[in-house]
Amino acid sequence: MPTRLLILALLAALAWLPAHADDLAGAQRLWLAGQKTQAVEQVEEALTRTPDDLQLRFALGVMRMDLGERAKATTIFTRLTQDFPDLADPYNNLAVLHAAAGELDEAKAALEQALRLQPEHAQAQENLGDVLLRLALRAYQRAQKAAAVPGDALAGKINRTLALTRELRAH
């Protein structure tokens, strides 16, 4: 998942939105200029005036993700899924956070919800593919450990499939 490009694209997409466009545009300029703390402060200050603003909350979540503040970002995106259950993007971002924490089942569930809401969501489709590949790798690793006889046909098949899965994940 090209996180940096995704974040820049999301911030750019938010700039055209009518609600608090000046706040978002100013925060985006600060962010892109490397003044990330000031960008977060600007969005947070704008949220004190309009705490329910979807675009500001989403932008703050994306910023928190990029800053590596997973707990804060997870809280933001979880609340967005509760307050705006018909939007796919908060579920997608929540899934990225779960996957980064190794919570693959939770990531899969969030991505499946995003795709129920928006089946053609390309980023969610790609993220689901990544999560499913990681889940497959986990299953093959467990199967390898459980294989009764290391030299039997099943163990050989598992080892070949595991190697192929690892190769796919590396690309």
Rosetta blueprint (number, residue, H / E / L):
1 M L
2 P L
3 T H
4 R H
5 L H
6 L H
7 I H
8 L H
9 A H
10 L H
11 L H
12 A H
13 A H
14 L H
15 A H
16 W L
17 L L
18 P L
19 A L
20 H L
21 A H
22 D H
23 D H
24 L H
25 A H
26 G H
27 A H
28 Q H
29 R H
30 L H
31 W H
32 L H
33 A L
34 G L
35 Q L
36 K H
37 T H
38 Q H
39 A H
40 V H
41 E H
42 Q H
43 V H
44 E H
45 E H
46 A H
47 L H
48 T H
49 R H
50 T L
51 P L
52 D L
53 D L
54 L H
55 Q H
56 L H
57 R H
58 F H
59 A H
60 L H
61 G H
62 V H
63 M H
64 R H
65 M H
66 D H
67 L L
68 G L
69 E L
70 R H
71 A H
72 K H
73 A H
74 T H
75 T H
76 I H
77 F H
78 T H
79 R H
80 L H
81 T H
82 Q H
83 D H
84 F L
85 P L
86 D L
87 L L
88 A H
89 D H
90 P H
91 Y H
92 N H
93 N H
94 L H
95 A H
96 V H
97 L H
98 H H
99 A H
100 A H
101 A L
102 G L
103 E L
104 L H
105 D H
106 E H
107 A H
108 K H
109 A H
110 A H
111 L H
112 E H
113 Q H
114 A H
115 L H
116 R H
117 L H
118 Q L
119 P L
120 E L
121 H L
122 A H
123 Q H
124 A H
125 Q H
126 E H
127 N H
128 L H
129 G H
130 D H
131 V H
132 L H
133 L H
134 R H
135 L H
136 A H
137 L H
138 R H
139 A H
140 Y H
141 Q H
142 R H
143 A H
144 Q H
145 K H
146 A H
147 A L
148 A L
149 V L
150 P L
151 G L
152 D L
153 A H
154 L H
155 A H
156 G H
157 K H
158 I H
159 N H
160 R H
161 T H
162 L H
163 A H
164 L H
165 T H
166 R H
167 E H
168 L H
169 R H
170 A H
171 H L
